């Protein structure tokens, strides 16, 4: 089902439980069945990328829990950076 001017779906996206997903394509909203990913096997490259990202998250959590490191990162952040956490993840992903 697609709709471009429904009052119920205006500005709505995301999932409702594990039943349906509301997606936005341009100005239209689409309601679909929740995807069954049980038979999808990630490639070796995808597993490697996911593992690297998981390591980056652990690293960023360590940074934001340590006040001294957090301030050090905050002082090195570019003005356009959103948060110390996101900046730490970006730095980890770029360096490793």
PDB file of N, CA, C and O in Angstrom, chain B, residues numbered from 101:
ATOM      1  N   UNK B 101       0.842  -1.176   0.000  1.00  0.00           N
ATOM      2  CA  UNK B 101       0.000   0.000   0.000  1.00  0.00           C
ATOM      3  C   UNK B 101       0.889   1.242   0.000  1.00  0.00           C
ATOM      4  O   UNK B 101       1.776   1.365   0.845  1.00  0.00           O
ATOM      5  N   UNK B 102       0.670   2.131  -0.906  1.00  0.00           N
ATOM      6  CA  UNK B 102       1.423   3.382  -0.968  1.00  0.00           C
ATOM      7  C   UNK B 102       0.466   4.553  -0.856  1.00  0.00           C
ATOM      8  O   UNK B 102      -0.640   4.523  -1.397  1.00  0.00           O
ATOM      9  N   UNK B 103       0.897   5.571  -0.157  1.00  0.00           N
ATOM     10  CA  UNK B 103       0.056   6.751   0.005  1.00  0.00           C
ATOM     11  C   UNK B 103       0.952   7.981   0.043  1.00  0.00           C
ATOM     12  O   UNK B 103       2.027   7.952   0.642  1.00  0.00           O
ATOM     13  N   UNK B 104       0.509   9.064  -0.597  1.00  0.00           N
ATOM     14  CA  UNK B 104       1.310  10.270  -0.558  1.00  0.00           C
ATOM     15  C   UNK B 104       0.628  11.417   0.173  1.00  0.00           C
ATOM     16  O   UNK B 104       1.220  12.486   0.321  1.00  0.00           O
ATOM     17  N   UNK B 105      -0.597  11.222   0.631  1.00  0.00           N
ATOM     18  CA  UNK B 105      -1.241  12.306   1.376  1.00  0.00           C
ATOM     19  C   UNK B 105      -2.155  11.773   2.480  1.00  0.00           C
ATOM     20  O   UNK B 105      -3.199  12.367   2.752  1.00  0.00           O
ATOM     21  N   UNK B 106      -1.786  10.678   3.110  1.00  0.00           N
ATOM     22  CA  UNK B 106      -2.564  10.110   4.202  1.00  0.00           C
ATOM     23  C   UNK B 106      -2.264  10.863   5.496  1.00  0.00           C
ATOM     24  O   UNK B 106      -1.105  11.099   5.837  1.00  0.00           O
ATOM     25  N   UNK B 107      -3.302  11.226   6.193  1.00  0.00           N
ATOM     26  CA  UNK B 107      -3.139  11.922   7.471  1.00  0.00           C
ATOM     27  C   UNK B 107      -2.513  10.985   8.504  1.00  0.00           C
ATOM     28  O   UNK B 107      -1.729  11.428   9.343  1.00  0.00           O
ATOM     29  N   UNK B 108      -2.847   9.707   8.450  1.00  0.00           N
ATOM     30  CA  UNK B 108      -2.325   8.742   9.414  1.00  0.00           C
ATOM     31  C   UNK B 108      -0.834   8.496   9.259  1.00  0.00           C
ATOM     32  O   UNK B 108      -0.145   8.258  10.251  1.00  0.00           O
ATOM     33  N   UNK B 109      -0.321   8.550   8.033  1.00  0.00           N
ATOM     34  CA  UNK B 109       1.073   8.206   7.783  1.00  0.00           C
ATOM     35  C   UNK B 109       1.981   9.405   7.584  1.00  0.00           C
ATOM     36  O   UNK B 109       3.172   9.233   7.324  1.00  0.00           O
ATOM     37  N   UNK B 110       1.456  10.607   7.698  1.00  0.00           N
ATOM     38  CA  UNK B 110       2.261  11.795   7.457  1.00  0.00           C
ATOM     39  C   UNK B 110       3.426  11.877   8.443  1.00  0.00           C
ATOM     40  O   UNK B 110       3.223  11.992   9.652  1.00  0.00           O
ATOM     41  N   UNK B 111       4.649  11.816   7.910  1.00  0.00           N
ATOM     42  CA  UNK B 111       5.846  11.930   8.718  1.00  0.00           C
ATOM     43  C   UNK B 111       6.179  10.697   9.543  1.00  0.00           C
ATOM     44  O   UNK B 111       7.073  10.750  10.388  1.00  0.00           O
ATOM     45  N   UNK B 112       5.478   9.582   9.316  1.00  0.00           N
ATOM     46  CA  UNK B 112       5.689   8.374  10.097  1.00  0.00           C
ATOM     47  C   UNK B 112       6.590   7.414   9.334  1.00  0.00           C
ATOM     48  O   UNK B 112       6.423   7.225   8.129  1.00  0.00           O
ATOM     49  N   UNK B 113       7.545   6.807  10.032  1.00  0.00           N
ATOM     50  CA  UNK B 113       8.350   5.735   9.468  1.00  0.00           C
ATOM     51  C   UNK B 113       8.844   4.885  10.613  1.00  0.00           C
ATOM     52  O   UNK B 113       8.903   5.339  11.756  1.00  0.00           O
ATOM     53  N   UNK B 114       9.204   3.636  10.302  1.00  0.00           N
ATOM     54  CA  UNK B 114       9.702   2.733  11.327  1.00  0.00           C
ATOM     55  C   UNK B 114       8.912   1.452  11.354  1.00  0.00           C
ATOM     56  O   UNK B 114       8.173   1.140  10.420  1.00  0.00           O
ATOM     57  N   UNK B 115       9.072   0.711  12.429  1.00  0.00           N
ATOM     58  CA  UNK B 115       8.408  -0.576  12.532  1.00  0.00           C
ATOM     59  C   UNK B 115       7.409  -0.572  13.660  1.00  0.00           C
ATOM     60  O   UNK B 115       7.551   0.172  14.631  1.00  0.00           O
ATOM     61  N   UNK B 116       6.391  -1.410  13.528  1.00  0.00           N
ATOM     62  CA  UNK B 116       5.420  -1.639  14.582  1.00  0.00           C
ATOM     63  C   UNK B 116       5.569  -3.088  15.005  1.00  0.00           C
ATOM     64  O   UNK B 116       5.103  -4.002  14.326  1.00  0.00           O
ATOM     65  N   UNK B 117       6.233  -3.282  16.151  1.00  0.00           N
ATOM     66  CA  UNK B 117       6.531  -4.634  16.596  1.00  0.00           C
ATOM     67  C   UNK B 117       7.390  -5.332  15.555  1.00  0.00           C
ATOM     68  O   UNK B 117       8.274  -4.720  14.957  1.00  0.00           O
ATOM     69  N   UNK B 118       7.131  -6.593  15.347  1.00  0.00           N
ATOM     70  CA  UNK B 118       7.819  -7.350  14.301  1.00  0.00           C
ATOM     71  C   UNK B 118       6.785  -7.760  13.255  1.00  0.00           C
ATOM     72  O   UNK B 118       6.877  -8.835  12.663  1.00  0.00           O
ATOM     73  N   UNK B 119       5.804  -6.894  13.038  1.00  0.00           N
ATOM     74  CA  UNK B 119       4.725  -7.198  12.123  1.00  0.00           C
ATOM     75  C   UNK B 119       4.803  -6.411  10.818  1.00  0.00           C
ATOM     76  O   UNK B 119       4.807  -6.989   9.731  1.00  0.00           O
ATOM     77  N   UNK B 120       4.866  -5.083  10.938  1.00  0.00           N
ATOM     78  CA  UNK B 120       4.873  -4.243   9.734  1.00  0.00           C
ATOM     79  C   UNK B 120       5.962  -3.186   9.821  1.00  0.00           C
ATOM     80  O   UNK B 120       6.440  -2.843  10.902  1.00  0.00           O
ATOM     81  N   UNK B 121       6.345  -2.672   8.637  1.00  0.00           N
ATOM     82  CA  UNK B 121       7.334  -1.607   8.533  1.00  0.00           C
ATOM     83  C   UNK B 121       6.734  -0.503   7.674  1.00  0.00           C
ATOM     84  O   UNK B 121       6.145  -0.773   6.627  1.00  0.00           O
ATOM     85  N   UNK B 122       6.883   0.732   8.117  1.00  0.00           N
ATOM     86  CA  UNK B 122       6.424   1.886   7.348  1.00  0.00           C
ATOM     87  C   UNK B 122       7.670   2.579   6.810  1.00  0.00           C
ATOM     88  O   UNK B 122       8.514   3.042   7.576  1.00  0.00           O
ATOM     89  N   UNK B 123       7.776   2.645   5.481  1.00  0.00           N
ATOM     90  CA  UNK B 123       8.943   3.229   4.821  1.00  0.00           C
ATOM     91  C   UNK B 123       8.539   4.481   4.065  1.00  0.00           C
ATOM     92  O   UNK B 123       7.377   4.645   3.694  1.00  0.00           O
ATOM     93  N   UNK B 124       9.499   5.361   3.840  1.00  0.00           N
ATOM     94  CA  UNK B 124       9.255   6.564   3.046  1.00  0.00           C
ATOM     95  C   UNK B 124      10.126   6.504   1.801  1.00  0.00           C
ATOM     96  O   UNK B 124      11.337   6.301   1.887  1.00  0.00           O
ATOM     97  N   UNK B 125       9.508   6.682   0.655  1.00  0.00           N
ATOM     98  CA  UNK B 125      10.205   6.794  -0.629  1.00  0.00           C
ATOM     99  C   UNK B 125       9.792   8.133  -1.220  1.00  0.00           C
ATOM    100  O   UNK B 125       8.704   8.271  -1.780  1.00  0.00           O
ATOM    101  N   UNK B 126      10.668   9.109  -1.090  1.00  0.00           N
ATOM    102  CA  UNK B 126      10.315  10.446  -1.557  1.00  0.00           C
ATOM    103  C   UNK B 126       9.180  10.998  -0.716  1.00  0.00           C
ATOM    104  O   UNK B 126       9.315  11.139   0.500  1.00  0.00           O
ATOM    105  N   UNK B 127       8.062  11.311  -1.356  1.00  0.00           N
ATOM    106  CA  UNK B 127       6.906  11.851  -0.636  1.00  0.00           C
ATOM    107  C   UNK B 127       5.872  10.793  -0.301  1.00  0.00           C
ATOM    108  O   UNK B 127       4.848  11.099   0.308  1.00  0.00           O
ATOM    109  N   UNK B 128       6.125   9.554  -0.691  1.00  0.00           N
ATOM    110  CA  UNK B 128       5.156   8.483  -0.456  1.00  0.00           C
ATOM    111  C   UNK B 128       5.551   7.626   0.738  1.00  0.00           C
ATOM    112  O   UNK B 128       6.734   7.399   0.995  1.00  0.00           O
ATOM    113  N   UNK B 129       4.540   7.154   1.463  1.00  0.00           N
ATOM    114  CA  UNK B 129       4.738   6.202   2.547  1.00  0.00           C
ATOM    115  C   UNK B 129       4.295   4.834   2.061  1.00  0.00           C
ATOM    116  O   UNK B 129       3.283   4.711   1.370  1.00  0.00           O
ATOM    117  N   UNK B 130       5.053   3.804   2.423  1.00  0.00           N
ATOM    118  CA  UNK B 130       4.751   2.442   2.007  1.00  0.00           C
ATOM    119  C   UNK B 130       4.710   1.566   3.249  1.00  0.00           C
ATOM    120  O   UNK B 130       5.592   1.649   4.104  1.00  0.00           O
ATOM    121  N   UNK B 131       3.686   0.726   3.347  1.00  0.00           N
ATOM    122  CA  UNK B 131       3.571  -0.223   4.445  1.00  0.00           C
ATOM    123  C   UNK B 131       3.914  -1.604   3.896  1.00  0.00           C
ATOM    124  O   UNK B 131       3.333  -2.052   2.907  1.00  0.00           O
ATOM    125  N   UNK B 132       4.877  -2.282   4.556  1.00  0.00           N
ATOM    126  CA  UNK B 132       5.293  -3.611   4.115  1.00  0.00           C
ATOM    127  C   UNK B 132       5.342  -4.562   5.306  1.00  0.00           C
ATOM    128  O   UNK B 132       5.324  -4.141   6.463  1.00  0.00           O
ATOM    129  N   UNK B 133       5.404  -5.848   4.993  1.00  0.00           N
ATOM    130  CA  UNK B 133       5.573  -6.876   6.005  1.00  0.00           C
ATOM    131  C   UNK B 133       6.982  -6.769   6.577  1.00  0.00           C
ATOM    132  O   UNK B 133       7.913  -6.409   5.857  1.00  0.00           O
ATOM    133  N   UNK B 134       7.151  -7.074   7.851  1.00  0.00           N
ATOM    134  CA  UNK B 134       8.464  -7.079   8.479  1.00  0.00           C
ATOM    135  C   UNK B 134       9.333  -8.112   7.756  1.00  0.00           C
ATOM    136  O   UNK B 134       8.878  -9.233   7.534  1.00  0.00           O
ATOM    137  N   UNK B 135      10.567  -7.769   7.385  1.00  0.00           N
ATOM    138  CA  UNK B 135      11.390  -8.699   6.602  1.00  0.00           C
ATOM    139  C   UNK B 135      11.858  -9.901   7.415  1.00  0.00           C
ATOM    140  O   UNK B 135      12.193  -9.779   8.594  1.00  0.00           O
ATOM    141  N   UNK B 136      11.876 -11.064   6.767  1.00  0.00           N
ATOM    142  CA  UNK B 136      12.395 -12.284   7.375  1.00  0.00           C
ATOM    143  C   UNK B 136      13.850 -12.421   6.945  1.00  0.00           C
ATOM    144  O   UNK B 136      14.130 -12.782   5.802  1.00  0.00           O
ATOM    145  N   UNK B 137      14.771 -12.136   7.853  1.00  0.00           N
ATOM    146  CA  UNK B 137      16.196 -12.172   7.544  1.00  0.00           C
ATOM    147  C   UNK B 137      16.860 -13.445   8.056  1.00  0.00           C
ATOM    148  O   UNK B 137      18.088 -13.528   8.093  1.00  0.00           O
ATOM    149  N   UNK B 138      16.066 -14.433   8.449  1.00  0.00           N
ATOM    150  CA  UNK B 138      16.630 -15.635   9.061  1.00  0.00           C
ATOM    151  C   UNK B 138      17.485 -16.453   8.100  1.00  0.00           C
ATOM    152  O   UNK B 138      18.397 -17.147   8.551  1.00  0.00           O
ATOM    153  N   UNK B 139      17.232 -16.401   6.807  1.00  0.00           N
ATOM    154  CA  UNK B 139      17.998 -17.178   5.838  1.00  0.00           C
ATOM    155  C   UNK B 139      19.110 -16.371   5.163  1.00  0.00           C
ATOM    156  O   UNK B 139      19.806 -16.891   4.291  1.00  0.00           O
ATOM    157  N   UNK B 140      19.279 -15.125   5.551  1.00  0.00           N
ATOM    158  CA  UNK B 140      20.293 -14.270   4.943  1.00  0.00           C
ATOM    159  C   UNK B 140      21.614 -14.469   5.685  1.00  0.00           C
ATOM    160  O   UNK B 140      21.688 -14.289   6.900  1.00  0.00           O
ATOM    161  N   UNK B 141      22.632 -14.834   4.956  1.00  0.00           N
ATOM    162  CA  UNK B 141      23.957 -15.043   5.539  1.00  0.00           C
ATOM    163  C   UNK B 141      24.874 -13.900   5.104  1.00  0.00           C
ATOM    164  O   UNK B 141      25.075 -13.693   3.907  1.00  0.00           O
ATOM    165  N   UNK B 142      25.437 -13.146   6.073  1.00  0.00           N
ATOM    166  CA  UNK B 142      26.331 -12.050   5.689  1.00  0.00           C
ATOM    167  C   UNK B 142      27.630 -12.592   5.094  1.00  0.00           C
ATOM    168  O   UNK B 142      28.109 -13.660   5.477  1.00  0.00           O
ATOM    169  N   UNK B 143      28.182 -11.842   4.164  1.00  0.00           N
ATOM    170  CA  UNK B 143      29.454 -12.228   3.552  1.00  0.00           C
ATOM    171  C   UNK B 143      30.588 -12.015   4.556  1.00  0.00           C
ATOM    172  O   UNK B 143      30.401 -11.394   5.602  1.00  0.00           O
ATOM    173  N   UNK B 144      31.751 -12.535   4.223  1.00  0.00           N
ATOM    174  CA  UNK B 144      32.925 -12.369   5.089  1.00  0.00           C
ATOM    175  C   UNK B 144      33.256 -10.892   5.269  1.00  0.00           C
ATOM    176  O   UNK B 144      33.627 -10.462   6.362  1.00  0.00           O
ATOM    177  N   UNK B 145      33.121 -10.121   4.200  1.00  0.00           N
ATOM    178  CA  UNK B 145      33.406  -8.689   4.275  1.00  0.00           C
ATOM    179  C   UNK B 145      32.398  -7.974   5.174  1.00  0.00           C
ATOM    180  O   UNK B 145      32.766  -7.063   5.916  1.00  0.00           O
ATOM    181  N   UNK B 146      31.118  -8.385   5.109  1.00  0.00           N
ATOM    182  CA  UNK B 146      30.105  -7.785   5.977  1.00  0.00           C
ATOM    183  C   UNK B 146      30.379  -8.126   7.437  1.00  0.00           C
ATOM    184  O   UNK B 146      30.264  -7.261   8.304  1.00  0.00           O
ATOM    185  N   UNK B 147      30.739  -9.375   7.717  1.00  0.00           N
ATOM    186  CA  UNK B 147      31.055  -9.770   9.093  1.00  0.00           C
ATOM    187  C   UNK B 147      32.249  -8.986   9.622  1.00  0.00           C
ATOM    188  O   UNK B 147      32.262  -8.559  10.776  1.00  0.00           O
ATOM    189  N   UNK B 148      33.253  -8.801   8.762  1.00  0.00           N
ATOM    190  CA  UNK B 148      34.441  -8.033   9.154  1.00  0.00           C
ATOM    191  C   UNK B 148      34.065  -6.587   9.476  1.00  0.00           C
ATOM    192  O   UNK B 148      34.527  -6.034  10.474  1.00  0.00           O
ATOM    193  N   UNK B 149      33.230  -5.974   8.636  1.00  0.00           N
ATOM    194  CA  UNK B 149      32.790  -4.599   8.864  1.00  0.00           C
ATOM    195  C   UNK B 149      31.963  -4.460  10.124  1.00  0.00           C
ATOM    196  O   UNK B 149      32.115  -3.490  10.866  1.00  0.00           O
ATOM    197  N   UNK B 150      31.080  -5.431  10.373  1.00  0.00           N
ATOM    198  CA  UNK B 150      30.255  -5.395  11.580  1.00  0.00           C
ATOM    199  C   UNK B 150      31.107  -5.551  12.835  1.00  0.00           C
ATOM    200  O   UNK B 150      30.868  -4.884  13.842  1.00  0.00           O
ATOM    201  N   UNK B 151      32.105  -6.437  12.770  1.00  0.00           N
ATOM    202  CA  UNK B 151      32.992  -6.618  13.917  1.00  0.00           C
ATOM    203  C   UNK B 151      33.795  -5.347  14.191  1.00  0.00           C
ATOM    204  O   UNK B 151      33.979  -4.956  15.344  1.00  0.00           O
ATOM    205  N   UNK B 152      34.269  -4.709  13.127  1.00  0.00           N
ATOM    206  CA  UNK B 152      35.035  -3.472  13.281  1.00  0.00           C
ATOM    207  C   UNK B 152      34.157  -2.382  13.900  1.00  0.00           C
ATOM    208  O   UNK B 152      34.611  -1.633  14.765  1.00  0.00           O
ATOM    209  N   UNK B 153      32.907  -2.295  13.459  1.00  0.00           N
ATOM    210  CA  UNK B 153      31.998  -1.290  14.010  1.00  0.00           C
ATOM    211  C   UNK B 153      31.710  -1.588  15.479  1.00  0.00           C
ATOM    212  O   UNK B 153      31.641  -0.664  16.290  1.00  0.00           O
ATOM    213  N   UNK B 154      31.539  -2.866  15.837  1.00  0.00           N
ATOM    214  CA  UNK B 154      31.306  -3.230  17.238  1.00  0.00           C
ATOM    215  C   UNK B 154      32.500  -2.815  18.097  1.00  0.00           C
ATOM    216  O   UNK B 154      32.321  -2.331  19.214  1.00  0.00           O
ATOM    217  N   UNK B 155      33.713  -3.002  17.581  1.00  0.00           N
ATOM    218  CA  UNK B 155      34.913  -2.561  18.301  1.00  0.00           C
ATOM    219  C   UNK B 155      34.920  -1.044  18.445  1.00  0.00           C
ATOM    220  O   UNK B 155      35.305  -0.520  19.490  1.00  0.00           O
ATOM    221  N   UNK B 156      34.498  -0.341  17.406  1.00  0.00           N
ATOM    222  CA  UNK B 156      34.455   1.129  17.454  1.00  0.00           C
ATOM    223  C   UNK B 156      33.470   1.609  18.511  1.00  0.00           C
ATOM    224  O   UNK B 156      33.734   2.599  19.194  1.00  0.00           O
ATOM    225  N   UNK B 157      32.344   0.926  18.655  1.00  0.00           N
ATOM    226  CA  UNK B 157      31.349   1.302  19.660  1.00  0.00           C
ATOM    227  C   UNK B 157      31.924   1.114  21.060  1.00  0.00           C
ATOM    228  O   UNK B 157      31.758   1.983  21.916  1.00  0.00           O
ATOM    229  N   UNK B 158      32.598  -0.010  21.302  1.00  0.00           N
ATOM    230  CA  UNK B 158      33.223  -0.249  22.612  1.00  0.00           C
ATOM    231  C   UNK B 158      34.263   0.842  22.899  1.00  0.00           C
ATOM    232  O   UNK B 158      34.343   1.356  24.015  1.00  0.00           O
ATOM    233  N   UNK B 159      35.048   1.184  21.889  1.00  0.00           N
ATOM    234  CA  UNK B 159      36.055   2.234  22.027  1.00  0.00           C
ATOM    235  C   UNK B 159      35.403   3.580  22.376  1.00  0.00           C
ATOM    236  O   UNK B 159      35.859   4.283  23.277  1.00  0.00           O
ATOM    237  N   UNK B 160      34.344   3.925  21.660  1.00  0.00           N
ATOM    238  CA  UNK B 160      33.666   5.205  21.899  1.00  0.00           C
ATOM    239  C   UNK B 160      33.030   5.229  23.283  1.00  0.00           C
ATOM    240  O   UNK B 160      33.046   6.266  23.946  1.00  0.00           O
ATOM    241  N   UNK B 161      32.478   4.120  23.726  1.00  0.00           N
ATOM    242  CA  UNK B 161      31.894   4.064  25.062  1.00  0.00           C
ATOM    243  C   UNK B 161      32.968   4.277  26.122  1.00  0.00           C
ATOM    244  O   UNK B 161      32.731   4.948  27.127  1.00  0.00           O
ATOM    245  N   UNK B 162      34.137   3.711  25.898  1.00  0.00           N
ATOM    246  CA  UNK B 162      35.258   3.915  26.824  1.00  0.00           C
ATOM    247  C   UNK B 162      35.643   5.403  26.879  1.00  0.00           C
ATOM    248  O   UNK B 162      35.909   5.943  27.953  1.00  0.00           O
ATOM    249  N   UNK B 163      35.667   6.046  25.728  1.00  0.00           N
ATOM    250  CA  UNK B 163      36.032   7.473  25.659  1.00  0.00           C
ATOM    251  C   UNK B 163      35.031   8.325  26.433  1.00  0.00           C
ATOM    252  O   UNK B 163      35.435   9.179  27.223  1.00  0.00           O
ATOM    253  N   UNK B 164      33.741   8.111  26.224  1.00  0.00           N
ATOM    254  CA  UNK B 164      32.750   8.994  26.861  1.00  0.00           C
ATOM    255  C   UNK B 164      32.589   8.711  28.352  1.00  0.00           C
ATOM    256  O   UNK B 164      32.072   9.555  29.083  1.00  0.00           O
ATOM    257  N   UNK B 165      33.023   7.538  28.814  1.00  0.00           N
ATOM    258  CA  UNK B 165      32.941   7.241  30.253  1.00  0.00           C
ATOM    259  C   UNK B 165      34.117   7.806  31.031  1.00  0.00           C
ATOM    260  O   UNK B 165      34.052   7.931  32.254  1.00  0.00           O
ATOM    261  N   UNK B 166      35.184   8.147  30.335  1.00  0.00           N
ATOM    262  CA  UNK B 166      36.368   8.715  30.983  1.00  0.00           C
ATOM    263  C   UNK B 166      36.343  10.235  30.763  1.00  0.00           C
ATOM    264  O   UNK B 166      36.556  10.692  29.640  1.00  0.00           O
ATOM    265  N   UNK B 167      36.087  11.023  31.817  1.00  0.00           N
ATOM    266  CA  UNK B 167      35.952  12.483  31.648  1.00  0.00           C
ATOM    267  C   UNK B 167      37.163  13.159  31.014  1.00  0.00           C
ATOM    268  O   UNK B 167      37.007  14.095  30.230  1.00  0.00           O
ATOM    269  N   UNK B 168      38.366  12.694  31.344  1.00  0.00           N
ATOM    270  CA  UNK B 168      39.568  13.325  30.781  1.00  0.00           C
ATOM    271  C   UNK B 168      39.681  13.047  29.283  1.00  0.00           C
ATOM    272  O   UNK B 168      39.966  13.952  28.499  1.00  0.00           O
ATOM    273  N   UNK B 169      39.459  11.795  28.891  1.00  0.00           N
ATOM    274  CA  UNK B 169      39.510  11.457  27.468  1.00  0.00           C
ATOM    275  C   UNK B 169      38.397  12.147  26.691  1.00  0.00           C
ATOM    276  O   UNK B 169      38.582  12.574  25.552  1.00  0.00           O
ATOM    277  N   UNK B 170      37.236  12.244  27.333  1.00  0.00           N
ATOM    278  CA  UNK B 170      36.095  12.899  26.675  1.00  0.00           C
ATOM    279  C   UNK B 170      36.424  14.358  26.371  1.00  0.00           C
ATOM    280  O   UNK B 170      36.133  14.846  25.279  1.00  0.00           O
ATOM    281  N   UNK B 171      37.021  15.044  27.316  1.00  0.00           N
ATOM    282  CA  UNK B 171      37.390  16.450  27.097  1.00  0.00           C
ATOM    283  C   UNK B 171      38.493  16.582  26.050  1.00  0.00           C
ATOM    284  O   UNK B 171      38.496  17.527  25.261  1.00  0.00           O
ATOM    285  N   UNK B 172      39.433  15.629  26.044  1.00  0.00           N
ATOM    286  CA  UNK B 172      40.481  15.640  25.032  1.00  0.00           C
ATOM    287  C   UNK B 172      39.868  15.500  23.635  1.00  0.00           C
ATOM    288  O   UNK B 172      40.234  16.225  22.710  1.00  0.00           O
ATOM    289  N   UNK B 173      38.942  14.569  23.499  1.00  0.00           N
ATOM    290  CA  UNK B 173      38.275  14.395  22.204  1.00  0.00           C
ATOM    291  C   UNK B 173      37.446  15.618  21.842  1.00  0.00           C
ATOM    292  O   UNK B 173      37.425  16.043  20.687  1.00  0.00           O
ATOM    293  N   UNK B 174      36.760  16.184  22.837  1.00  0.00           N
ATOM    294  CA  UNK B 174      35.930  17.375  22.573  1.00  0.00           C
ATOM    295  C   UNK B 174      36.789  18.530  22.057  1.00  0.00           C
ATOM    296  O   UNK B 174      36.350  19.294  21.197  1.00  0.00           O
ATOM    297  N   UNK B 175      38.008  18.657  22.578  1.00  0.00           N
ATOM    298  CA  UNK B 175      38.891  19.745  22.140  1.00  0.00           C
ATOM    299  C   UNK B 175      39.419  19.505  20.718  1.00  0.00           C
ATOM    300  O   UNK B 175      39.740  20.459  20.009  1.00  0.00           O
ATOM    301  N   UNK B 176      39.511  18.230  20.298  1.00  0.00           N
ATOM    302  CA  UNK B 176      40.013  17.907  18.959  1.00  0.00           C
ATOM    303  C   UNK B 176      38.913  17.841  17.901  1.00  0.00           C
ATOM    304  O   UNK B 176      39.205  17.786  16.706  1.00  0.00           O
ATOM    305  N   UNK B 177      37.660  17.846  18.329  1.00  0.00           N
ATOM    306  CA  UNK B 177      36.540  17.698  17.401  1.00  0.00           C
ATOM    307  C   UNK B 177      36.416  18.901  16.470  1.00  0.00           C
ATOM    308  O   UNK B 177      36.605  20.041  16.895  1.00  0.00           O
ATOM    309  N   UNK B 178      36.094  18.643  15.188  1.00  0.00           N
ATOM    310  CA  UNK B 178      35.769  19.774  14.307  1.00  0.00           C
ATOM    311  C   UNK B 178      34.418  20.371  14.716  1.00  0.00           C
ATOM    312  O   UNK B 178      33.610  19.701  15.359  1.00  0.00           O
ATOM    313  N   UNK B 179      34.183  21.593  14.352  1.00  0.00           N
ATOM    314  CA  UNK B 179      32.947  22.277  14.752  1.00  0.00           C
ATOM    315  C   UNK B 179      31.691  21.580  14.243  1.00  0.00           C
ATOM    316  O   UNK B 179      30.640  21.644  14.879  1.00  0.00           O
ATOM    317  N   UNK B 180      31.801  20.911  13.092  1.00  0.00           N
ATOM    318  CA  UNK B 180      30.610  20.275  12.514  1.00  0.00           C
ATOM    319  C   UNK B 180      30.293  18.915  13.135  1.00  0.00           C
ATOM    320  O   UNK B 180      29.253  18.336  12.819  1.00  0.00           O
ATOM    321  N   UNK B 181      31.155  18.385  14.009  1.00  0.00           N
ATOM    322  CA  UNK B 181      30.917  17.092  14.644  1.00  0.00           C
ATOM    323  C   UNK B 181      29.708  17.174  15.566  1.00  0.00           C
ATOM    324  O   UNK B 181      29.496  18.182  16.240  1.00  0.00           O
ATOM    325  N   UNK B 182      28.916  16.100  15.590  1.00  0.00           N
ATOM    326  CA  UNK B 182      27.681  16.111  16.367  1.00  0.00           C
ATOM    327  C   UNK B 182      27.899  15.809  17.845  1.00  0.00           C
ATOM    328  O   UNK B 182      27.307  16.460  18.706  1.00  0.00           O
ATOM    329  N   UNK B 183      28.745  14.826  18.145  1.00  0.00           N
ATOM    330  CA  UNK B 183      28.992  14.465  19.541  1.00  0.00           C
ATOM    331  C   UNK B 183      30.349  13.788  19.657  1.00  0.00           C
ATOM    332  O   UNK B 183      30.935  13.354  18.666  1.00  0.00           O
ATOM    333  N   UNK B 184      30.832  13.710  20.885  1.00  0.00           N
ATOM    334  CA  UNK B 184      32.105  13.047  21.149  1.00  0.00           C
ATOM    335  C   UNK B 184      31.991  11.570  20.785  1.00  0.00           C
ATOM    336  O   UNK B 184      32.920  10.993  20.220  1.00  0.00           O
ATOM    337  N   UNK B 185      30.861  10.963  21.106  1.00  0.00           N
ATOM    338  CA  UNK B 185      30.629   9.543  20.825  1.00  0.00           C
ATOM    339  C   UNK B 185      30.744   9.250  19.323  1.00  0.00           C
ATOM    340  O   UNK B 185      31.466   8.338  18.920  1.00  0.00           O
ATOM    341  N   UNK B 186      30.046  10.010  18.516  1.00  0.00           N
ATOM    342  CA  UNK B 186      30.076   9.808  17.058  1.00  0.00           C
ATOM    343  C   UNK B 186      31.469  10.106  16.511  1.00  0.00           C
ATOM    344  O   UNK B 186      31.961   9.391  15.638  1.00  0.00           O
ATOM    345  N   UNK B 187      32.101  11.153  17.019  1.00  0.00           N
ATOM    346  CA  UNK B 187      33.449  11.492  16.565  1.00  0.00           C
ATOM    347  C   UNK B 187      34.439  10.374  16.899  1.00  0.00           C
ATOM    348  O   UNK B 187      35.308  10.056  16.087  1.00  0.00           O
ATOM    349  N   UNK B 188      34.314   9.774  18.089  1.00  0.00           N
ATOM    350  CA  UNK B 188      35.212   8.687  18.487  1.00  0.00           C
ATOM    351  C   UNK B 188      35.016   7.473  17.580  1.00  0.00           C
ATOM    352  O   UNK B 188      35.990   6.820  17.205  1.00  0.00           O
ATOM    353  N   UNK B 189      33.783   7.170  17.228  1.00  0.00           N
ATOM    354  CA  UNK B 189      33.518   6.062  16.302  1.00  0.00           C
ATOM    355  C   UNK B 189      34.145   6.354  14.947  1.00  0.00           C
ATOM    356  O   UNK B 189      34.779   5.479  14.357  1.00  0.00           O
ATOM    357  N   UNK B 190      33.975   7.562  14.453  1.00  0.00           N
ATOM    358  CA  UNK B 190      34.550   7.938  13.153  1.00  0.00           C
ATOM    359  C   UNK B 190      36.063   7.814  13.178  1.00  0.00           C
ATOM    360  O   UNK B 190      36.657   7.288  12.237  1.00  0.00           O
ATOM    361  N   UNK B 191      36.687   8.289  14.231  1.00  0.00           N
ATOM    362  CA  UNK B 191      38.141   8.226  14.337  1.00  0.00           C
ATOM    363  C   UNK B 191      38.624   6.782  14.368  1.00  0.00           C
ATOM    364  O   UNK B 191      39.618   6.444  13.723  1.00  0.00           O
ATOM    365  N   UNK B 192      37.932   5.936  15.107  1.00  0.00           N
ATOM    366  CA  UNK B 192      38.313   4.527  15.183  1.00  0.00           C
ATOM    367  C   UNK B 192      38.180   3.858  13.806  1.00  0.00           C
ATOM    368  O   UNK B 192      39.073   3.126  13.378  1.00  0.00           O
ATOM    369  N   UNK B 193      37.074   4.113  13.129  1.00  0.00           N
ATOM    370  CA  UNK B 193      36.846   3.497  11.823  1.00  0.00           C
ATOM    371  C   UNK B 193      37.885   3.961  10.804  1.00  0.00           C
ATOM    372  O   UNK B 193      38.305   3.178   9.952  1.00  0.00           O
ATOM    373  N   UNK B 194      38.299   5.207  10.881  1.00  0.00           N
ATOM    374  CA  UNK B 194      39.299   5.731   9.934  1.00  0.00           C
ATOM    375  C   UNK B 194      40.701   5.186  10.217  1.00  0.00           C
ATOM    376  O   UNK B 194      41.477   4.947   9.292  1.00  0.00           O
ATOM    377  N   UNK B 195      41.019   4.994  11.492  1.00  0.00           N
ATOM    378  CA  UNK B 195      42.397   4.633  11.848  1.00  0.00           C
ATOM    379  C   UNK B 195      42.663   3.144  11.796  1.00  0.00           C
ATOM    380  O   UNK B 195      43.814   2.739  11.634  1.00  0.00           O
ATOM    381  N   UNK B 196      41.648   2.320  11.928  1.00  0.00           N
ATOM    382  CA  UNK B 196      41.885   0.855  11.969  1.00  0.00           C
ATOM    383  C   UNK B 196      41.386   0.184  10.725  1.00  0.00           C
ATOM    384  O   UNK B 196      41.503  -1.034  10.591  1.00  0.00           O
TER     385      UNK B 196
END
